Amino acid sequence: MQTLKPLGEVVAPSRTEMDLANPSSVRETIRAVRPRWIVNPGAYTAVDKAESEPDLAYAINAEAVRVMGQEARAIGAGVIHFSTDYVFDGSGSAPYVETDATRPVSVYGASKLEGERALAESGAGHMIFRTSWVYAARGKNFLLTILKLARERETLRVVADQYGAPTWSRDLARMTTEVIGQCETAARGQELAAVLADSSDIYHAAGAGETTWYGFAAEAVRLQKEKEPGTRFAAIEAITTAQYPTPAQRPANSRMNCARLIERFGWKMMDWRDSLREVLAEL
Ligand SMILES: NC(=O)c1ccc[n+]([C@@H]2O[C@H](COP(=O)([O-])OP(=O)(O)OC[C@H]3O[C@@H](n4cnc5c(N)ncnc54)[C@H](OP(=O)(O)O)[C@@H]3O)[C@@H](O)[C@H]2O)c1
């Protein structure tokens, strides 16, 4: 919200004002607000729980997005939507490009893929940013969990055979602001439809570089130790995915090729190590 503010008024309905699990609530809110842009970072993100709650996951990750697309099309609004590396099965070791075949291996991934398709089918001008391993200095996320547990425990065992890149939510927010700004400049105050017709697409937008969850945790704890030399932190131990069974399967390869984002909008996502330093400095 803070990052988007310079673009204009930002209306951010709370969960009670607009329940993503309730299509009519989404429809009515969009009809009442009549936004020029819809930015949707809302999602059902409990990857493991989704395996036993598929209806709710699909309602929020697919049906709500379908309604956003339909309503946006009706009023000529642009939709910025966030999706995930979990639309892929994680085979191979090459960074995924946007045109690679999708094959989600979890309910969460499948519901997010359905959301992508629903938005594309709606005919609304849209951009879908697939990201990975999102974290920040606030909220509930892997980094904050690791730092908390590292203060409480002797050892932390972290999966070291899933590869990808952590992405700072503020980098995504800044990228979104830049993209909307560029579209608005091109539209010159007129309708967005023509501009969005050129850019409506999927873009990969993940942190640059690559690591594993273990590498991320180890680097975070190493840097935090530098900041707090007197504090004891847990030893970080590398384990395999097989040693940490979860209800949902996760892709082993979450590497994303973000060249399309650079080519179309000139935006290069931050290297995960640089953003990690900035986030830790804020804690
Ligand atoms: N986190 C990751 O590692 C990751 C990776 C790849 C892609 N993504 C994608 O990035 C986007 C943002 O993810 P995130 O990590 O920021 O997720 P998050 O922390 O779980 O936030 C999701 C947001 O959606 C809201 N929400 C959930 N159910 C709702 C409902 N029924 N009605 C209204 N609001 C509802 C939540 O509200 P409350 O605060 O009230 O719960 C929360 O603000 C999502 O599209 C996600 O699929 C995330």
The ligand as an ORCA input file, in Angstrom:
! r2SCAN-3c Opt
* xyz 0 1
  N       4.731    -16.586      0.148
  C       5.331    -17.177     -0.864
  O       6.365    -17.802     -0.704
  C       4.770    -17.072     -2.257
  C       5.448    -17.717     -3.293
  C       4.953    -17.628     -4.580
  C       3.805    -16.911     -4.820
  N       3.150    -16.302     -3.802
  C       1.947    -15.570     -4.130
  O       2.123    -14.225     -3.731
  C       0.892    -13.682     -3.284
  C       1.063    -13.136     -1.889
  O       1.453    -14.200     -1.032
  P       1.782    -13.958      0.519
  O       2.906    -14.822      0.876
  O       1.824    -12.506      0.802
  O       0.496    -14.580      1.165
  P      -0.096    -14.375      2.614
  O       0.933    -13.809      3.524
  O      -0.769    -15.649      2.977
  O      -1.174    -13.248      2.371
  C      -2.347    -13.544      1.692
  C      -3.337    -12.446      1.954
  O      -4.593    -12.893      1.450
  C      -5.562    -12.578      2.405
  N      -6.681    -13.500      2.361
  C      -6.654    -14.853      2.462
  N      -7.893    -15.335      2.419
  C      -8.732    -14.267      2.281
  C     -10.125    -14.117      2.168
  N     -10.933    -15.161      2.189
  N     -10.621    -12.874      2.012
  C      -9.807    -11.799      2.007
  N      -8.467    -11.868      2.113
  C      -7.947    -13.097      2.245
  C      -4.875    -12.707      3.742
  O      -5.595    -11.972      4.684
  P      -5.339    -12.126      6.245
  O      -4.122    -11.297      6.524
  O      -6.580    -11.585      6.848
  O      -5.126    -13.582      6.501
  C      -3.500    -12.113      3.430
  O      -3.505    -10.719      3.591
  C      -0.131    -14.814     -3.392
  O      -0.771    -14.705     -4.628
  C       0.722    -16.061     -3.374
  O       0.073    -17.125     -4.051
  C       3.617    -16.358     -2.524
*
